[in-house]
Amino acid sequence: MGLFDRIRGGEDLPRVAFIGIDGVPHTLLSEHPEEFPNFAAIADEGTADAIESIVPPESSACWPSLTTGQNPGETGVYGFQDRENGSYDTYVPMGRDVQATRLWDRVTEANRNATVMNVPVTFPPQRTVQRMVSGFLSPGLDKAAYPDELRETLSGLDYRIDVNAKLGHDEDKRKFIEDAHETIDARYEAFSHYITEDDWDLFFGVFMTTDRVNHFLFEDYERDGEYREEFMDFYRKLDGYVGNLRERLADDVTLVIASDHGFTTLDYEVHCNQWLAEEGWLSFENEDHTELGDIATDARAYSLIPGRFYINLEGREPRGSVPEDEYESVRAELKADLEALEGPNGETVCERVVEKEDAFRGDHDDIAPDLVAIPNHGFDLKSGFKGHGEVFGKGPRNGMHSFDNATLHIDGEATISDANLYDIAPTILDLMEVEYDRGEFDGASLV
């Protein structure tokens, strides 16, 4: 493995290349070694295992936690949509909303160089690192890449921030699959270019297209559907790209590969606010409601994706209806209702319901949900602000995130058993021999 070693400042400093594969379940890779020989080789020559995600297992919350080693109470990001403190206004968290120290900032502070490519929740790109192109939710390459050299190089490679997910809504998935291949092809070319450039101490790049393919084709994979072979072809390509990148790494670089959550087949979307309305927790009386505040009047509780539940508490919410001295009893009632929730065929919807004190701690736990429901496989917890008529339904997606079965591959010695997402940041710092205060992390190094 590798091209050559480099010495900086007279000192041989170990480096890390991290490749993110968003939403890839460990079992997909481990159960098909003949299909994915490069992942199998890393597992055989280094180490690999399933790891746990975070609460909640949603990409917008997961990547800030993975890249900081801290829980959402410290990062300040709980999901794709968060609530303003003391308000029913919601917003989509972006890079500047991440309040904890990123891994690449620690590397830069140690006078090392970091190239960061396509990490979710990093827009706008930081100008304090060597180079960065932001990930999904960025408005376009012109504004997402810094410095100019990076922007110009990526433009010449037909680089794309994300796949066109709307194509996955079509019954005929061929255009979506074609777009997914074009997106990952350009991403690989960009990664290959800068890995070969070899002027960084930390390379941190994420393949996001894996998550998109899983959302629209995972049932085909698990249940031998129409597009199963196309699904496997896509992952064979990913395996080949990972192998090529591995071969381009210098001998002083350790390759780390990880996903932010697992994946499973989606059978039912669960419209949580509709369920709350049917159970008497809130009302959809205003037919024109489009925002959270429209359903909060007289509500005792409301929900945000994915599976986050808030008590409408007096003194915290603008129109709080639950007195503070009833908070614990009302939350216990809601938790019991969630634990008793059953699907159309009598299946238990929630694998467990987590109280905020057990999942979140830090300077930004004031906007934490009071409860987070982790669904059983097959149920995807949605939280629109319009009435859906039915609690259970299904849209164009046939795959959903899972808390379990994320993957971690380290091309070297490590102990991965009983690991989770919070362990990755301190592991990378240890591999790079960058000093840090161990008390700052919710995880621990695996090396």
SENU-430756 format. One record per residue (C-alpha): residue number from 1; residue in one letter; x, y, z. Coordinates in nm, 4 decimals, m for minus. Example, Ala and Ser with C-alpha at 12.3 -4.5 7.8 and 13.67 -1.06 7.14 Angstrom:
2
(1, 'a', (1.2300, m0.4500, 0.7800))
(2, 's', (1.3670, m0.1060, 0.7140))
END
This chain:
447
(1, 'm', (0.0000, 0.0000, 0.0000))
(2, 'g', (0.1224, 0.3505, m0.0729))
(3, 'l', (0.3444, 0.5605, m0.2945))
(4, 'f', (0.5998, 0.7248, m0.0678))
(5, 'd', (0.6568, 0.8602, 0.2809))
(6, 'r', (0.6946, 1.2291, 0.3522))
(7, 'i', (0.8729, 1.4029, 0.6370))
(8, 'r', (0.7470, 1.7375, 0.7617))
(9, 'g', (0.9712, 1.9675, 0.9603))
(10, 'g', (1.2207, 1.6896, 1.0160))
(11, 'e', (0.9604, 1.4771, 1.1954))
(12, 'd', (0.7823, 1.1743, 1.0568))
(13, 'l', (0.4163, 1.2430, 1.1378))
(14, 'p', (0.1459, 0.9796, 1.0847))
(15, 'r', (m0.1525, 1.0778, 0.8754))
(16, 'v', (m0.5121, 0.9620, 0.8233))
(17, 'a', (m0.7408, 0.9387, 0.5214))
(18, 'f', (m1.1044, 0.9078, 0.6278))
(19, 'i', (m1.3623, 0.7955, 0.3724))
(20, 'g', (m1.7251, 0.8322, 0.4766))
(21, 'i', (m1.9847, 0.6015, 0.3207))
(22, 'd', (m2.3097, 0.7540, 0.4372))
(23, 'g', (m2.5696, 0.5067, 0.5579))
(24, 'v', (m2.3866, 0.1868, 0.4601))
(25, 'p', (m2.4781, m0.1024, 0.6937))
(26, 'h', (m2.1951, m0.3249, 0.8093))
(27, 't', (m2.3732, m0.6476, 0.7179))
(28, 'l', (m2.4068, m0.5395, 0.3539))
(29, 'l', (m2.0261, m0.5409, 0.3293))
(30, 's', (m1.9430, m0.8260, 0.5648))
(31, 'e', (m2.1917, m1.0744, 0.4174))
(32, 'h', (m2.0616, m1.0373, 0.0589))
(33, 'p', (m1.6800, m1.0580, 0.0717))
(34, 'e', (m1.6686, m1.2044, m0.2778))
(35, 'e', (m1.8649, m0.9088, m0.4153))
(36, 'f', (m1.6679, m0.6463, m0.2223))
(37, 'p', (m1.3098, m0.7758, m0.2057))
(38, 'n', (m1.1525, m0.4427, m0.1130))
(39, 'f', (m1.3674, m0.3968, 0.1960))
(40, 'a', (m1.2985, m0.7622, 0.2791))
(41, 'a', (m0.9229, m0.7055, 0.2458))
(42, 'i', (m0.9326, m0.4139, 0.4881))
(43, 'a', (m1.1312, m0.6232, 0.7340))
(44, 'd', (m0.8842, m0.9128, 0.6994))
(45, 'e', (m0.5637, m0.7082, 0.7100))
(46, 'g', (m0.6901, m0.4511, 0.9590))
(47, 't', (m1.0160, m0.4583, 1.1506))
(48, 'a', (m1.3852, m0.3988, 1.0841))
(49, 'd', (m1.7100, m0.4340, 1.2737))
(50, 'a', (m2.0571, m0.2935, 1.3200))
(51, 'i', (m2.0902, 0.0153, 1.5407))
(52, 'e', (m2.3840, 0.2063, 1.6841))
(53, 's', (m2.4998, 0.5423, 1.5523))
(54, 'i', (m2.6308, 0.8223, 1.7773))
(55, 'v', (m2.9700, 0.9303, 1.9102))
(56, 'p', (m3.1310, 1.0259, 1.6758))
(57, 'p', (m2.9697, 0.8394, 1.3815))
(58, 'e', (m3.0237, 1.1164, 1.1258))
(59, 's', (m2.7433, 1.2372, 0.8984))
(60, 's', (m2.7694, 1.6044, 0.9915))
(61, 'a', (m2.7124, 1.5117, 1.3572))
(62, 'c', (m2.4758, 1.2190, 1.2952))
(63, 'w', (m2.2042, 1.3950, 1.0964))
(64, 'p', (m2.1554, 1.6798, 1.3455))
(65, 's', (m2.1256, 1.4170, 1.6208))
(66, 'l', (m1.8911, 1.1942, 1.4205))
(67, 't', (m1.6641, 1.4872, 1.3317))
(68, 't', (m1.6543, 1.6268, 1.6868))
(69, 'g', (m1.6829, 1.3159, 1.9031))
(70, 'q', (m1.9608, 1.4856, 2.0987))
(71, 'n', (m2.3357, 1.4412, 2.1424))
(72, 'p', (m2.6001, 1.6808, 2.0054))
(73, 'g', (m2.6151, 1.8571, 2.3420))
(74, 'e', (m2.2660, 1.9848, 2.2626))
(75, 't', (m2.2896, 2.0168, 1.8834))
(76, 'g', (m2.6271, 2.1939, 1.9019))
(77, 'v', (m2.7590, 1.9926, 1.6033))
(78, 'y', (m3.0365, 1.7371, 1.6647))
(79, 'g', (m3.1684, 1.6731, 1.3151))
(80, 'f', (m3.2472, 1.8004, 0.9676))
(81, 'q', (m3.4800, 2.0567, 1.1257))
(82, 'd', (m3.4258, 2.2150, 1.4663))
(83, 'r', (m3.6355, 2.4448, 1.6849))
(84, 'e', (m3.5320, 2.7938, 1.7871))
(85, 'n', (m3.4886, 2.8284, 2.1615))
(86, 'g', (m3.8015, 2.9862, 2.3143))
(87, 's', (m3.9875, 2.9768, 1.9828))
(88, 'y', (m4.1847, 2.7498, 1.7501))
(89, 'd', (m3.9722, 2.8723, 1.4593))
(90, 't', (m3.7630, 2.6019, 1.2979))
(91, 'y', (m3.4490, 2.6140, 1.0862))
(92, 'v', (m3.2242, 2.3812, 0.8887))
(93, 'p', (m2.8860, 2.3540, 1.0695))
(94, 'm', (m2.5812, 2.4418, 0.8614))
(95, 'g', (m2.2091, 2.4355, 0.9313))
(96, 'r', (m2.2035, 2.7476, 1.1457))
(97, 'd', (m2.4701, 2.5982, 1.3719))
(98, 'v', (m2.2275, 2.3255, 1.4836))
(99, 'q', (m2.0998, 2.4526, 1.8177))
(100, 'a', (m1.8444, 2.1827, 1.9069))
(101, 't', (m1.4862, 2.1733, 1.7768))
(102, 'r', (m1.4494, 1.9820, 1.4526))
(103, 'l', (m1.1822, 1.7194, 1.4035))
(104, 'w', (m1.0143, 1.9142, 1.1237))
(105, 'd', (m1.0000, 2.2279, 1.3412))
(106, 'r', (m0.8035, 2.0305, 1.6011))
(107, 'v', (m0.5703, 1.9096, 1.3268))
(108, 't', (m0.5231, 2.2632, 1.1937))
(109, 'e', (m0.4556, 2.3971, 1.5428))
(110, 'a', (m0.1768, 2.1383, 1.5659))
(111, 'n', (m0.0178, 2.2990, 1.2565))
(112, 'r', (m0.1253, 2.0161, 1.0293))
(113, 'n', (m0.3160, 2.0419, 0.6994))
(114, 'a', (m0.6714, 1.9169, 0.6444))
(115, 't', (m0.8558, 1.8616, 0.3168))
(116, 'v', (m1.2313, 1.8246, 0.3777))
(117, 'm', (m1.4655, 1.7155, 0.0997))
(118, 'n', (m1.8422, 1.6783, 0.0916))
(119, 'v', (m1.9071, 1.6362, 0.4638))
(120, 'p', (m2.2754, 1.7043, 0.5458))
(121, 'v', (m2.3536, 2.0109, 0.7593))
(122, 't', (m2.0407, 2.2069, 0.6643))
(123, 'f', (m2.1825, 2.4911, 0.4535))
(124, 'p', (m2.0459, 2.7534, 0.4156))
(125, 'p', (m1.6933, 2.6161, 0.3676))
(126, 'q', (m1.4432, 2.7112, 0.6349))
(127, 'r', (m1.1541, 2.9314, 0.5312))
(128, 't', (m0.9413, 2.8167, 0.8224))
(129, 'v', (m0.8526, 2.4779, 0.6737))
(130, 'q', (m0.6366, 2.3843, 0.3774))
(131, 'r', (m0.9357, 2.3290, 0.1471))
(132, 'm', (m1.3033, 2.2419, 0.1849))
(133, 'v', (m1.6019, 2.1693, m0.0339))
(134, 's', (m1.9232, 2.1510, 0.1659))
(135, 'g', (m2.1725, 1.8676, 0.1474))
(136, 'f', (m2.5452, 1.8303, 0.0924))
(137, 'l', (m2.7739, 2.1328, 0.1445))
(138, 's', (m2.5075, 2.3541, m0.0143))
(139, 'p', (m2.6624, 2.5846, m0.2774))
(140, 'g', (m2.4050, 2.4998, m0.5437))
(141, 'l', (m2.0380, 2.4448, m0.6105))
(142, 'd', (m1.9574, 2.8144, m0.6617))
(143, 'k', (m2.0396, 2.8936, m0.3010))
(144, 'a', (m1.9527, 2.5559, m0.1493))
(145, 'a', (m1.5810, 2.5317, m0.2350))
(146, 'y', (m1.2782, 2.7172, m0.0966))
(147, 'p', (m1.0205, 2.8202, m0.2117))
(148, 'd', (m1.0530, 2.9134, m0.5796))
(149, 'e', (m0.8126, 2.6377, m0.6832))
(150, 'l', (m1.0459, 2.3751, m0.5348))
(151, 'r', (m1.3522, 2.5263, m0.6983))
(152, 'e', (m1.1835, 2.5365, m1.0395))
(153, 't', (m1.0542, 2.1800, m1.0125))
(154, 'l', (m1.3928, 2.0404, m0.9097))
(155, 's', (m1.5712, 2.2323, m1.1848))
(156, 'g', (m1.3424, 2.0659, m1.4375))
(157, 'l', (m1.4376, 1.7241, m1.2979))
(158, 'd', (m1.8150, 1.7858, m1.3273))
(159, 'y', (m1.8280, 1.7501, m0.9489))
(160, 'r', (m2.1744, 1.7367, m0.7903))
(161, 'i', (m2.2703, 1.8213, m0.4348))
(162, 'd', (m2.5443, 1.5576, m0.4314))
(163, 'v', (m2.7467, 1.3207, m0.6454))
(164, 'n', (m3.0840, 1.4363, m0.7794))
(165, 'a', (m3.3005, 1.2541, m0.5242))
(166, 'k', (m3.6224, 1.3570, m0.7005))
(167, 'l', (m3.5400, 1.1063, m0.9729))
(168, 'g', (m3.5789, 0.8338, m0.7130))
(169, 'h', (m3.9478, 0.9208, m0.6818))
(170, 'd', (m4.0169, 0.7863, m1.0310))
(171, 'e', (m4.1493, 0.4328, m1.0610))
(172, 'd', (m3.8809, 0.3705, m1.3229))
(173, 'k', (m3.5566, 0.4078, m1.1256))
(174, 'r', (m3.3167, 0.3921, m1.4207))
(175, 'k', (m3.2593, 0.7674, m1.4459))
(176, 'f', (m3.1993, 0.7853, m1.0725))
(177, 'i', (m2.9475, 0.5005, m1.0907))
(178, 'e', (m2.7696, 0.6659, m1.3837))
(179, 'd', (m2.7494, 0.9936, m1.1922))
(180, 'a', (m2.6180, 0.8123, m0.8836))
(181, 'h', (m2.3378, 0.6574, m1.0906))
(182, 'e', (m2.2449, 0.9908, m1.2476))
(183, 't', (m2.2380, 1.1542, m0.9048))
(184, 'i', (m2.0169, 0.8919, m0.7414))
(185, 'd', (m1.7888, 0.8813, m1.0482))
(186, 'a', (m1.7190, 1.2534, m1.0174))
(187, 'r', (m1.6779, 1.2254, m0.6400))
(188, 'y', (m1.4221, 0.9495, m0.6836))
(189, 'e', (m1.2265, 1.1504, m0.9408))
(190, 'a', (m1.2125, 1.4442, m0.6983))
(191, 'f', (m1.1048, 1.2263, m0.4059))
(192, 's', (m0.8444, 1.0519, m0.6205))
(193, 'h', (m0.7033, 1.3844, m0.7397))
(194, 'y', (m0.6447, 1.5205, m0.3900))
(195, 'i', (m0.5324, 1.1926, m0.2366))
(196, 't', (m0.2707, 1.1745, m0.5125))
(197, 'e', (m0.1822, 1.5405, m0.4476))
(198, 'd', (m0.0681, 1.4132, m0.1082))
(199, 'd', (m0.0231, 1.7570, 0.0538))
(200, 'w', (m0.2495, 1.6975, 0.3559))
(201, 'd', (m0.2182, 1.5385, 0.6977))
(202, 'l', (m0.5907, 1.4614, 0.7260))
(203, 'f', (m0.8015, 1.3800, 0.4218))
(204, 'f', (m1.1702, 1.3661, 0.5154))
(205, 'g', (m1.4109, 1.2885, 0.2310))
(206, 'v', (m1.7670, 1.1524, 0.2269))
(207, 'f', (m1.9524, 0.9506, m0.0365))
(208, 'm', (m2.3109, 1.0684, 0.0239))
(209, 't', (m2.4627, 0.8896, m0.2758))
(210, 't', (m2.4683, 0.5603, m0.0840))
(211, 'd', (m2.7386, 0.7017, 0.1433))
(212, 'r', (m2.9460, 0.8106, m0.1557))
(213, 'v', (m2.9211, 0.4737, m0.3270))
(214, 'n', (m3.0206, 0.3008, m0.0042))
(215, 'h', (m3.3279, 0.5197, 0.0413))
(216, 'f', (m3.4701, 0.4174, m0.2954))
(217, 'l', (m3.3306, 0.0670, m0.3579))
(218, 'f', (m3.2675, m0.0984, m0.0218))
(219, 'e', (m3.5841, m0.3080, m0.0269))
(220, 'd', (m3.4789, m0.4340, m0.3696))
(221, 'y', (m3.1528, m0.5515, m0.2117))
(222, 'e', (m3.3015, m0.7110, 0.1008))
(223, 'r', (m3.6042, m0.8678, m0.0677))
(224, 'd', (m3.4667, m0.9537, m0.4104))
(225, 'g', (m3.6605, m0.6822, m0.5895))
(226, 'e', (m3.6473, m0.5496, m0.9457))
(227, 'y', (m3.3362, m0.3369, m0.8964))
(228, 'r', (m3.1305, m0.5682, m0.6761))
(229, 'e', (m2.8606, m0.6230, m0.9379))
(230, 'e', (m2.8369, m0.2482, m1.0043))
(231, 'f', (m2.7995, m0.1956, m0.6296))
(232, 'm', (m2.5173, m0.4505, m0.6128))
(233, 'd', (m2.3496, m0.3012, m0.9222))
(234, 'f', (m2.3409, 0.0363, m0.7532))
(235, 'y', (m2.1757, m0.1104, m0.4454))
(236, 'r', (m1.9292, m0.3106, m0.6537))
(237, 'k', (m1.8255, 0.0208, m0.8046))
(238, 'l', (m1.7908, 0.1754, m0.4587))
(239, 'd', (m1.5737, m0.1187, m0.3502))
(240, 'g', (m1.3511, m0.0712, m0.6539))
(241, 'y', (m1.3159, 0.2995, m0.5872))
(242, 'v', (m1.2242, 0.2338, m0.2244))
(243, 'g', (m0.9599, m0.0148, m0.3389))
(244, 'n', (m0.8130, 0.2345, m0.5856))
(245, 'l', (m0.7976, 0.5093, m0.3229))
(246, 'r', (m0.6348, 0.2707, m0.0790))
(247, 'e', (m0.3627, 0.1906, m0.3325))
(248, 'r', (m0.2872, 0.5610, m0.3798))
(249, 'l', (m0.2217, 0.6257, m0.0111))
(250, 'a', (0.1324, 0.6755, 0.1137))
(251, 'd', (0.2756, 0.4329, 0.3671))
(252, 'd', (0.2444, 0.6823, 0.6534))
(253, 'v', (m0.1341, 0.7087, 0.6065))
(254, 't', (m0.3931, 0.4984, 0.7916))
(255, 'l', (m0.7204, 0.4522, 0.6053))
(256, 'v', (m1.0396, 0.4783, 0.8128))
(257, 'i', (m1.3809, 0.4123, 0.6572))
(258, 'a', (m1.7117, 0.4609, 0.8383))
(259, 's', (m2.0825, 0.5146, 0.7929))
(260, 'd', (m2.2924, 0.7418, 1.0136))
(261, 'h', (m2.5854, 0.5015, 1.0609))
(262, 'g', (m2.7146, 0.1705, 0.9344))
(263, 'f', (m2.9987, 0.0992, 0.6926))
(264, 't', (m3.2971, m0.1299, 0.6641))
(265, 't', (m3.6091, m0.1791, 0.4526))
(266, 'l', (m3.8904, 0.0718, 0.5060))
(267, 'd', (m4.2388, m0.0790, 0.5333))
(268, 'y', (m4.4336, 0.2111, 0.6852))
(269, 'e', (m4.3838, 0.5807, 0.7344))
(270, 'v', (m4.5342, 0.6825, 1.0685))
(271, 'h', (m4.6802, 1.0344, 1.0699))
(272, 'c', (m4.6116, 1.1210, 1.4312))
(273, 'n', (m4.8020, 1.4486, 1.4545))
(274, 'q', (m5.1057, 1.2800, 1.2973))
(275, 'w', (m5.0750, 1.0089, 1.5618))
(276, 'l', (m5.0476, 1.2739, 1.8349))
(277, 'a', (m5.3635, 1.4377, 1.6995))
(278, 'e', (m5.5554, 1.1104, 1.7001))
(279, 'e', (m5.4405, 1.0419, 2.0559))
(280, 'g', (m5.5506, 1.3873, 2.1726))
(281, 'w', (m5.2053, 1.5400, 2.2212))
(282, 'l', (m5.2504, 1.8124, 1.9576))
(283, 's', (m5.5034, 1.9436, 1.7057))
(284, 'f', (m5.5017, 2.0013, 1.3307))
(285, 'e', (m5.7965, 2.2443, 1.3503))
(286, 'n', (m5.6262, 2.5018, 1.1249))
(287, 'e', (m5.6418, 2.3534, 0.7761))
(288, 'd', (m5.3856, 2.6056, 0.6465))
(289, 'h', (m5.1133, 2.5032, 0.8908))
(290, 't', (m4.7680, 2.4758, 0.7372))
(291, 'e', (m4.5446, 2.5499, 1.0350))
(292, 'l', (m4.4900, 2.4103, 1.3809))
(293, 'g', (m4.6547, 2.7088, 1.5497))
(294, 'd', (m4.9805, 2.6370, 1.3632))
(295, 'i', (m5.0283, 2.3076, 1.5473))
(296, 'a', (m4.8923, 2.4171, 1.8855))
(297, 't', (m5.2059, 2.5953, 2.0092))
(298, 'd', (m5.3522, 2.3891, 2.2947))
(299, 'a', (m5.1114, 2.1055, 2.2136))
(300, 'r', (m4.9640, 1.9039, 2.4974))
(301, 'a', (m4.6875, 1.7643, 2.2756))
(302, 'y', (m4.5553, 1.7855, 1.9196))
(303, 's', (m4.2922, 1.6110, 1.7087))
(304, 'l', (m4.0015, 1.6916, 1.4773))
(305, 'i', (m3.8199, 1.4435, 1.2551))
(306, 'p', (m3.6852, 1.1907, 1.3172))
(307, 'g', (m3.8930, 1.0683, 1.6103))
(308, 'r', (m3.8221, 1.3664, 1.8391))
(309, 'f', (m4.1007, 1.4569, 2.0795))
(310, 'y', (m4.1394, 1.7788, 2.2761))
(311, 'i', (m4.3703, 1.8537, 2.5669))
(312, 'n', (m4.5442, 2.1895, 2.5101))
(313, 'l', (m4.4107, 2.3221, 2.8395))
(314, 'e', (m4.5153, 2.6440, 3.0103))
(315, 'g', (m4.2265, 2.8886, 3.0373))
(316, 'r', (m4.0251, 2.7112, 2.7653))
(317, 'e', (m4.2600, 2.7112, 2.4668))
(318, 'p', (m4.4324, 3.0378, 2.3685))
(319, 'r', (m4.7806, 2.8895, 2.4151))
(320, 'g', (m4.6938, 2.6159, 2.6581))
(321, 's', (m4.9951, 2.4291, 2.7951))
(322, 'v', (m4.8292, 2.1814, 3.0326))
(323, 'p', (m4.7438, 2.3267, 3.3768))
(324, 'e', (m4.3861, 2.2695, 3.4897))
(325, 'd', (m4.4975, 2.0672, 3.7912))
(326, 'e', (m4.6749, 1.8227, 3.5556))
(327, 'y', (m4.3804, 1.7814, 3.3196))
(328, 'e', (m4.2545, 1.4475, 3.4491))
(329, 's', (m4.5972, 1.2860, 3.4645))
(330, 'v', (m4.6953, 1.4108, 3.1177))
(331, 'r', (m4.3667, 1.2950, 2.9682))
(332, 'a', (m4.4108, 0.9535, 3.1304))
(333, 'e', (m4.7602, 0.9332, 2.9814))
(334, 'l', (m4.6326, 1.0189, 2.6335))
(335, 'k', (m4.3473, 0.7704, 2.6660))
(336, 'a', (m4.5919, 0.4960, 2.7627))
(337, 'd', (m4.8152, 0.5818, 2.4657))
(338, 'l', (m4.5173, 0.5613, 2.2300))
(339, 'e', (m4.4038, 0.2307, 2.3751))
(340, 'a', (m4.7554, 0.0926, 2.3213))
(341, 'l', (m4.7841, 0.2172, 1.9612))
(342, 'e', (m4.8442, m0.0671, 1.7163))
(343, 'g', (m4.8265, m0.0839, 1.3395))
(344, 'p', (m5.1022, m0.1988, 1.1032))
(345, 'n', (m5.0169, m0.5638, 1.1627))
(346, 'g', (m4.9711, m0.5402, 1.5373))
(347, 'e', (m4.5940, m0.4871, 1.5307))
(348, 't', (m4.4372, m0.2664, 1.7977))
(349, 'v', (m4.3318, 0.0573, 1.6280))
(350, 'c', (m4.0699, 0.1773, 1.8775))
(351, 'e', (m3.7695, m0.0361, 1.9662))
(352, 'r', (m3.7149, 0.2004, 2.2612))
(353, 'v', (m3.7988, 0.5528, 2.3733))
(354, 'v', (m3.5075, 0.7544, 2.5114))
(355, 'e', (m3.5437, 1.0359, 2.7658))
(356, 'k', (m3.3340, 1.3419, 2.6900))
(357, 'e', (m3.1222, 1.3113, 3.0042))
(358, 'd', (m2.9987, 0.9729, 2.8828))
(359, 'a', (m2.8901, 1.0963, 2.5390))
(360, 'f', (m2.7979, 1.4642, 2.5574))
(361, 'r', (m2.5771, 1.6758, 2.7785))
(362, 'g', (m2.3895, 1.9958, 2.7147))
(363, 'd', (m2.4251, 2.3682, 2.6664))
(364, 'h', (m2.6959, 2.3273, 2.4011))
(365, 'd', (m2.9276, 2.0735, 2.5602))
(366, 'd', (m3.1876, 2.3477, 2.6136))
(367, 'i', (m3.3327, 2.2724, 2.2673))
(368, 'a', (m3.3112, 1.8960, 2.3116))
(369, 'p', (m3.6266, 1.6895, 2.2544))
(370, 'd', (m3.7859, 1.5529, 2.5707))
(371, 'l', (m3.8124, 1.2054, 2.4179))
(372, 'v', (m3.6593, 1.0370, 2.1134))
(373, 'a', (m3.8243, 0.7266, 1.9712))
(374, 'i', (m3.5892, 0.4787, 1.8057))
(375, 'p', (m3.8092, 0.2759, 1.5694))
(376, 'n', (m3.7964, m0.0929, 1.5049))
(377, 'h', (m3.6777, m0.1903, 1.1593))
(378, 'g', (m3.9444, m0.1185, 0.9021))
(379, 'f', (m4.0861, 0.2005, 1.0570))
(380, 'd', (m3.9704, 0.5500, 0.9597))
(381, 'l', (m4.0864, 0.8274, 1.1945))
(382, 'k', (m4.2037, 1.1399, 1.0096))
(383, 's', (m4.3362, 1.4650, 1.1560))
(384, 'g', (m4.5092, 1.6903, 0.9073))
(385, 'f', (m4.7130, 1.9884, 1.0211))
(386, 'k', (m5.0102, 1.9040, 0.7984))
(387, 'g', (m5.2646, 1.6371, 0.8771))
(388, 'h', (m5.2014, 1.3197, 0.6751))
(389, 'g', (m5.5366, 1.1560, 0.7382))
(390, 'e', (m5.3664, 0.8260, 0.8181))
(391, 'v', (m5.0917, 0.7571, 1.0692))
(392, 'f', (m4.9286, 0.4858, 0.8552))
(393, 'g', (m4.8388, 0.5223, 0.4897))
(394, 'k', (m4.5547, 0.4841, 0.2432))
(395, 'g', (m4.3941, 0.7255, 0.0011))
(396, 'p', (m4.1399, 0.6674, m0.2775))
(397, 'r', (m3.8610, 0.5571, m0.0414))
(398, 'n', (m3.8194, 0.1917, 0.0458))
(399, 'g', (m3.5162, 0.2174, 0.2762))
(400, 'm', (m3.4680, 0.3930, 0.6118))
(401, 'h', (m3.1937, 0.4705, 0.8638))
(402, 's', (m3.1219, 0.2391, 1.1555))
(403, 'f', (m2.9477, 0.3076, 1.4864))
(404, 'd', (m2.7652, m0.0229, 1.4722))
(405, 'n', (m2.5391, m0.1733, 1.2057))
(406, 'a', (m2.3323, 0.1274, 1.0993))
(407, 't', (m1.9862, 0.0212, 0.9849))
(408, 'l', (m1.6281, 0.1058, 1.0762))
(409, 'h', (m1.3192, m0.0223, 0.8917))
(410, 'i', (m0.9680, 0.0661, 1.0087))
(411, 'd', (m0.6765, m0.0407, 0.7905))
(412, 'g', (m0.4603, m0.1141, 1.0930))
(413, 'e', (m0.4720, m0.2413, 1.4486))
(414, 'a', (m0.7758, m0.1376, 1.6531))
(415, 't', (m1.0435, m0.2801, 1.8809))
(416, 'i', (m1.3874, m0.1959, 1.7431))
(417, 's', (m1.6211, m0.4142, 1.9516))
(418, 'd', (m1.8906, m0.2182, 2.1410))
(419, 'a', (m1.7934, 0.1008, 1.9564))
(420, 'n', (m2.0098, 0.3908, 1.8435))
(421, 'l', (m1.9908, 0.7066, 1.6340))
(422, 'y', (m1.8403, 0.9125, 1.9164))
(423, 'd', (m1.5264, 0.6943, 1.9164))
(424, 'i', (m1.4165, 0.7904, 1.5648))
(425, 'a', (m1.2831, 1.1435, 1.6271))
(426, 'p', (m1.0522, 1.0515, 1.9186))
(427, 't', (m0.9381, 0.7426, 1.7257))
(428, 'i', (m0.8307, 0.9562, 1.4296))
(429, 'l', (m0.6491, 1.2022, 1.6574))
(430, 'd', (m0.4615, 0.9159, 1.8225))
(431, 'l', (m0.3680, 0.7711, 1.4846))
(432, 'm', (m0.2298, 1.1130, 1.3866))
(433, 'e', (m0.0586, 1.1628, 1.7245))
(434, 'v', (m0.2463, 1.4876, 1.7811))
(435, 'e', (m0.2810, 1.5656, 2.1514))
(436, 'y', (m0.6249, 1.6243, 2.3033))
(437, 'd', (m0.8084, 1.6283, 2.6349))
(438, 'r', (m0.9830, 1.2913, 2.6630))
(439, 'g', (m1.2543, 1.4453, 2.8788))
(440, 'e', (m1.3774, 1.6507, 2.5853))
(441, 'f', (m1.5168, 1.3471, 2.4020))
(442, 'd', (m1.8215, 1.1304, 2.4557))
(443, 'g', (m1.6301, 0.8420, 2.3008))
(444, 'a', (m1.2850, 0.6915, 2.3414))
(445, 's', (m1.0019, 0.5977, 2.1086))
(446, 'l', (m1.0131, 0.2470, 1.9640))
(447, 'v', (m0.6344, 0.2267, 1.9156))
END
